[in-house]
Amino acid sequence: MAEGIHEQLSYLFEPESIAVIGASNSRMKWGYIVPANIIAGGYEGDFFPVNPHETTILDHDVFKSVKDIPGQVDLAVVTVPAVHVTPVVRECVEKGVKTCIVISGGFSEAGGHGTEMEDEMLDVVRGSGMRLVGPNTMGVFSAPCSLHALMPPVRPVAGKIGFAAQSGNLGTQMLSLGKALGVGFSRFVCIGNESELNCTDYLEYFALDPATEVILLYIEGLRDARRFIEVACKTSTRKPIVVMKAGKTEAGARAARSHSAALAADESIFDGVIRQSGMIEADTTEEMLDIAKAFAAMPPPRGKRIGVLTWGGGWGVVTADALAKHGLELVRFPDETLRELDSVLPPYWSRGNPVDMVGTLDLSKHFACIKIIARCPAVDAVITLGTMGATSSFQSFVTENPGVMDEATGGRRPKVIAPKILEQLRASDEAFRAEVIQLIEDTQKPIIAVSFPTSGAVTPMLAKQSKVVIYPSPERGAKTLAALYEYQQFLERARALA
């Protein structure tokens, strides 16, 4: 019985043995950088460098040919120049290699003879049973087996997001940005020219992958739109798909063809694909990560009624505008909820939604208000502004103003008290974060936080956020919440038609 796509790609994303063909001792070649990344990344399977002119590379014995390697090779990574790729791929097929990544460029994206070479390579692969990534790809990352078969030395955070990108530069940049923002990935593949495996194949794999709960796609063009729609429609009812479609303009489409040989889809057609399949479209790479990390952390809201808690009035006004812009609404709190808030807040609080905490510093009161709002039956989701991030904000302040927190001790040398304050703030932040995570679990409602965006303060805090999603502006938080609600509406329509 023939293997399905999930079984076939398991050799790509969870290989037990890897050969790097074109491995090198020259540190300025991809044949050195890629295997160095694999080893440094912690891969624990069998590793075989292949080069007819070397004996040892990175403390591993070198094989003259992939055919000389004893036993099964699950994954071959090819880094030789384009003119030598087809003979190497032929040897991989003869060896019975399960999957092959062709890092090398200079194929159909370059046109002319490059297209001919890619066609020749594909003729060798076709019907062999070996699956091929690329050519012209930056490689693959897989968290469950610590596989970093990548060109750049990126170390992504492990998480629940499966990501396929038709651009290696953009994809690996997002892995790096995700690390800074605390966004974790289960798998990543740079699709390359899609000569054999294509975007839809990876989508189909992610749909059945137990390590992946959210799917992220960067698309410049589709080779088989009909199959893509079919797979996306089936997958969206199981897992959210966040997609960014580039190459929408004539200039963008030309640029896409020049670097990956992508066939740009007509914009109106792609818009229809989005609506039909239930995918969530992001306009920017930043927005892709904003939405994906929220899906990975919490359930979508069951409705569009939002409760807002803010440390100051202006933020509440901006948030109200942003929610309305994206089709969400501020809920009118029942009298019982207002009375509960009265018991926590000063008598001069706003007594409405947004809830203005009028500068209350006590974190226990912040959490008490979040709990009251989240447990209100009339509320579907919560946005809290300014209640998280005190540690990072204070650390930024101290860094920019050295000595300002020194405590004078008579005529003796000043004693620095900032570390003590930071320690207390970290403990408070961690306790607050744990309480919010538990509240999300208890209520099954999303709670989105907006923090003070003080110079560099947001990033280190985001990197530790766990299941609490934090954004640097009300607008980004509101747009993300709207995306979650859009997906919930799709699920409800799909259930009604089932």
HELIX and SHEET records of a PDB file:
HELIX    1   1 ILE A    5  PHE A   13  1                                   9    
HELIX    2   2 TRP A   30  ALA A   40  1                                  11    
HELIX    3   3 VAL A   66  ASP A   68  5                                   3    
HELIX    4   4 ALA A   82  HIS A   84  5                                   3    
HELIX    5   5 VAL A   85  LYS A   95  1                                  11    
HELIX    6   6 SER A  108  ALA A  110  5                                   3    
HELIX    7   7 HIS A  113  VAL A  125  1                                  13    
HELIX    8   8 ALA A  143  CYS A  145  5                                   3    
HELIX    9   9 GLY A  168  LEU A  181  1                                  14    
HELIX   10  10 CYS A  199  LEU A  208  1                                  10    
HELIX   11  11 ALA A  225  SER A  236  1                                  12    
HELIX   12  12 GLU A  250  SER A  260  1                                  11    
HELIX   13  13 GLU A  267  SER A  277  1                                  11    
HELIX   14  14 THR A  285  ALA A  297  1                                  13    
HELIX   15  15 GLY A  313  LYS A  325  1                                  13    
HELIX   16  16 ASP A  335  ASP A  342  1                                   8    
HELIX   17  17 LEU A  363  ALA A  374  1                                  12    
HELIX   18  18 ALA A  390  GLU A  400  1                                  11    
HELIX   19  19 ALA A  418  THR A  443  1                                  26    
HELIX   20  20 VAL A  458  LEU A  462  1                                   5    
HELIX   21  21 PRO A  474  LEU A  497  1                                  24    
SHEET    1   A 5 ASP A  46  VAL A  50  0                                        
SHEET    2   A 5 SER A  17  ILE A  21  1                                        
SHEET    3   A 5 LEU A  75  VAL A  78  1                                        
SHEET    4   A 5 THR A  99  VAL A 102  1                                        
SHEET    5   A 5 ARG A 131  VAL A 133  1                                        
SHEET    1   B 2 THR A  56  ILE A  57  0                                        
SHEET    2   B 2 HIS A  60  ASP A  61 -1                                        
SHEET    1   C 7 LEU A 147  LEU A 150  0                                        
SHEET    2   C 7 GLY A 139  SER A 142 -1                                        
SHEET    3   C 7 GLY A 184  CYS A 190 -1                                        
SHEET    4   C 7 VAL A 157  ALA A 165  1                                        
SHEET    5   C 7 VAL A 214  ILE A 219  1                                        
SHEET    6   C 7 ILE A 241  LYS A 245  1                                        
SHEET    7   C 7 ILE A 280  GLU A 281  1                                        
SHEET    1   D 3 GLU A 329  LEU A 330  0                                        
SHEET    2   D 3 ARG A 305  THR A 310  1                                        
SHEET    3   D 3 VAL A 355  ASP A 356  1                                        
SHEET    1   E 5 GLU A 329  LEU A 330  0                                        
SHEET    2   E 5 ARG A 305  THR A 310  1                                        
SHEET    3   E 5 ALA A 381  LEU A 385  1                                        
SHEET    4   E 5 ILE A 447  VAL A 450  1                                        
SHEET    5   E 5 VAL A 469  TYR A 471  1                                        
SHEET    1   F 2 ASP A 406  THR A 409  0                                        
SHEET    2   F 2 ARG A 412  VAL A 416 -1                                        
END                                                                             
